[in-house]
Amino acid sequence: LVTHDIDEAFGLGDRVAVMRGGRLLQHDQPARLVTHPADPFVATLIGTGERSLRLLSLLRAAEVTQPGHVDGPSVRTTATLRDVLAELVWRGATQANVVDESGSPVGQVSLGDILARGRQAP
């Protein structure tokens, strides 16, 4: 699939190739493209102002879930960290409970956990 929409590429591919002028600049997992662009063109394509949000869109709540229960909204294990962040902002909360697809609690995630993952490689 060829696309000029990086968000579409990230949503569809486990690995994404970035080309320019017929040259392969980088072929990697979306999160690696965001956190370790191999070329200035790749970095520009990803967008430096959107890097953190792009990375949070690639990671799931299950990846940062900690043990425990908190007073706060519930989010699914499959929710992206970007969606969890949006829910926390909307509700004015700093923590959320994480539940599986059946609604059973599996732990909690904090705003701090999300912010830390938005600044580093997975």
ABEGO torsion letter per residue (X at the ends): XBBABAAAAAAABABBBBBBGGBBABBBBAAAAAABBABAAAAAAAEAAAAAAAAAAABBAAAABBBEBBBEBBBBAABBAAAAAAAAAAAGBABBBBBBAAGBBAEBBBAAAAAAAAABBX
